[in-house]
Amino acid sequence: MADSFNSTKNDFENLQDMFPEIEKMSQGLNHRLLELYSLYQIGLALSTTLDLDEIFNMFQKIFQQTLKVDRFGIFLVDHSFSTLTLHTSFGSPKNMGKAKTSFKLGEDIFGEALMIKKTIHVPDIKKQKRYKYYNDGTNSGSFLVIPLLLRKNQQVGVISLYRKKTGSFKKTEISLFNKISNEISKVIDKTLLFRHTKELSVTDDLTGLYNRRYFNDRIETEVQRSSRYKRSLTILMIDIDYFKNYNDINGHLMGDEILKRVGHILEDNVRKADILARYGGEEFVVILPEIDKAQALQVAEKLRSTIEAKKFPREENQPRGKLTISLGIASLYDDSFKTKELVDFADRALYKAKAEGRNRVVAYNSSIDKNRPQNTLYLNATTYDTVSSKK
């Protein structure tokens, strides 16, 4: 009996001696499971979607719910690798509402981490005076900024992590966060590459505006949406007057410059909700969602007069000594319910504007067109002249 008791006692003492090692193994296992789960979630983000906003939302959940971080932010670098801009975050206190969201290379903790391409760990914010970002009344906490790097240490951006508890980022955890950040870098890089490739497929090389392919896809969607919800929609077809004359006299390089300038002016004078595209050659097209014909006339006249008022290089060689545009208008409900017909009517209104002298706005009028001969080149339209267009 005594021998049995002594044996049990020895086993218990041996178990006690092994407990620290068992606990260490358990912590290591939990750490490894957490690492695998986090990396799995990041891989899942890329397999689920290529939308950057959705991926950022998934990253937020990983850091907030799984990794128990109180504040989180992802800053991405611009094309020149000189500026970091905040793209997603959570947990910022109210008194940081006006905090900076953009940093130059080397500026503050974010810009420094990007520049030196190394993780910066601040165990106790209260004891550091070097970085300004968290001088917001927060007297304690830990801060971690990790650069997002690709092959050959090319910078993508940085991740910022904060916990309210001082010294809460342990060495093993920082190592885990670095591994996770490496995977996040790959996901962001692939997503941005996909976005860039997609933009190239729908963007006009010369002007940077949407191209005709994008317009054709988008107009179908917008007409269906407007029809479903009984909302207005208008199309503007725009043509640079006597553009061939400008090209022939000044050369194609100057002609390309004019196309870019006119495109940028048009872009600056329409709403963000409007869809502006280069339709082909010297023609542009604008989709105006929730804009009826009367409102579209005001938009078109604003565009026409804005272009007329601008000074363009060598425009004195144009027939009237000015570079101008003509515009045709067609509206859903007023003119047609069919997408192709709506575009065609706007184009025919534009043709009439050019036939009547250019530098003017013409709105298609379907009621006048009912009895037109089949071989008529363009449909009847209502013309809206201005004083300047009669020069």
Steps between C-alpha positions, in 0.01 A plus 500: 500500500785734591679411178188582299458832678865591443470409133193719460676781684801473272278502190322811624830676575631405154178636349548823692853527368373447147215749531701809387614306194146376430367854540769629265410233243133588536570868445714414199221285358242772556732751335549270202125440467438875514764554231353233272146626551599861425693401187205285391265796539733721295523239224123468508468874445679475166307191389166659590530841333735734315321810625750693714236647733358156577849362562578789735180423693617139540839619628325722753304203637816288528685762704201609706336166579778241468815694590331728757645833386331818625593720205603410149585678177638425154689775317584446130783668312441701182656426159799724572572316829511837677167524683298269726123540516259334745262265317327313782492512879303432816516601865619861468366713789268793430763761581711361214234580240716771347826307526726480198423223253793557265875489569812560296781245481689526830227707671389389846487133594322387182730673254808387697392133502444521125834669438716266712287198401497372858239447771487774765379397846407754767432300822386807696366804317529707816879465505566591135523857370624435148176430316216754492209294371382374838537828689124508541466472877561125504729444800567130464495215253718317250549584136630288213561607139595232247608576141319309225776377268512291184782336307826694509353696795272707278268702725122460486415692817489449877270346760453682831389311811418633847399348831393690808717287728867598532747235381227281357682411176723207597801388295326185372191702407702761311655214303149373423385846389800527268408169334140609466609835353709319237191312386288815508760669275455224242122524513502880460753480216292246305183696561653830387644326192155365417347843549767661278447239228124551519542878478718462191230293331238773546720808473594702194880502467524861384257691722478273803121512475277197470500345153217400268497142629432621854234742376319223310491283813406781733223654290313168499521483879398864549201477264377185675542661842324821395215304341458281807478792741328742258784752516628740237810440289652705219787447257724773362697435181786749459723573202796739466419734214728493194740264674634364170591855401690543830683170450593573139642845580665435838590131480382191687705567814323831555173331408558240772575778747171671414309174551655463845431861596138493384449166678636638828287816475188292442593276794542802729155631407280194549393335823674200653179306439517572126684263267730669248667293228695553182267358236754497220713746303404849612165390646413475868185376671351572842235299685303723736311281751187655656522802267206586275522680166447851641777449755723338238466809280648708781785251545570491127500877469738528794740259329470680167561846645785377721688356202433814296640720778823299534817599317646213298838504326483594130122525502527814290541269199149365547226624259359742759825558683377298800498134597142401584274197546154396385263291711200276436250396768257209534304403810338186633117517497500820290666340198538123538491210744756303298869538571634483144229730373571751777868512403408528133261789568768690694740442212245624247438810710877559500506461120231766472698734729800463268286541188351823636836668558665332801576647845146435616278261694222302328244291686335218311124540450336169416154647441624697200658192348192282448455584134864534396608337168688174543811636326528807723853525634397619843184521704317824567615665818451808707794740478606720793717781367696748705622846411859377476407213270378746235834669455 
